[in-house]
Amino acid sequence: MCNQTQEIKISTEIICMIAKLDFYFPFLVFFYGLVMMIVLEVPYMLALAKNKMPEQCAQFERHRGIATLSFYVGGLWSLQNIWL
């Protein structure tokens, strides 16, 4: 009997952990997109990135599409989590 209650307790903890991850993941996606968009769209930040880290800046440029998608989808998804 005790073993069964331990399994129920563990499964409840896992469900709570998954629910927390489900809430915070959209914010992580949104902030990734936000940081990438700031670096790629603000002229000062782009010039700074090109001067200080040209290889990474080229990689950022290749990831522009996923950053834009993350920004919009993560933002809408985060708003949905807050609203509901």
C-alpha positions in Angstrom: 0.0 0.0 0.0 2.8 2.4 0.8 4.5 1.7 -2.5 1.4 2.7 -4.4 1.1 6.0 -2.5 4.7 6.8 -3.3 4.1 6.1 -7.0 1.1 8.4 -6.9 3.1 11.1 -5.2 5.9 10.8 -7.8 3.5 10.9 -10.7 1.8 14.0 -9.2 5.2 15.7 -8.9 6.1 14.9 -12.5 2.8 16.3 -13.7 3.4 19.5 -11.7 6.9 19.8 -13.1 5.5 19.4 -16.7 2.8 22.0 -16.0 5.5 24.5 -14.9 7.6 23.8 -17.9 4.6 24.1 -20.1 4.0 27.6 -18.7 7.6 28.9 -18.9 8.7 27.4 -22.2 6.8 30.0 -24.4 8.5 32.8 -22.5 11.9 31.2 -23.2 11.0 31.0 -26.9 9.8 34.6 -26.9 13.0 36.0 -25.2 15.2 34.1 -27.6 13.4 35.8 -30.5 13.5 39.1 -28.7 17.3 39.0 -28.1 18.0 37.9 -31.6 15.7 40.6 -33.1 17.4 43.3 -30.9 20.8 42.2 -32.1 19.8 42.0 -35.8 17.5 45.0 -36.0 19.0 47.7 -33.9 21.8 49.3 -36.0 24.1 50.0 -33.1 23.8 46.4 -31.8 24.4 45.0 -35.3 27.5 47.1 -35.8 28.8 46.1 -32.4 28.1 42.4 -33.1 29.9 42.7 -36.5 32.9 44.3 -35.0 33.3 42.2 -31.8 32.1 38.8 -33.1 31.9 38.5 -36.9 31.6 34.7 -37.0 28.7 34.7 -34.6 27.0 37.6 -36.3 27.0 35.7 -39.6 25.4 32.8 -37.7 22.8 35.1 -36.3 22.0 36.3 -39.8 21.4 32.7 -40.9 19.1 32.3 -37.9 17.1 35.4 -38.6 14.0 33.4 -39.8 13.8 31.2 -36.7 14.4 34.3 -34.5 11.5 36.1 -36.2 9.3 33.1 -35.9 10.2 32.6 -32.2 9.5 36.2 -31.5 6.0 36.2 -32.9 5.0 32.7 -32.0 6.5 32.9 -28.5 4.9 36.2 -27.9 1.5 35.0 -28.9 1.9 31.8 -27.0 3.1 33.7 -23.9 0.1 36.0 -24.1 -2.2 33.0 -24.3 -0.6 31.5 -21.2 -1.1 34.7 -19.3 -4.6 35.3 -20.5 -5.8 31.8 -19.7 
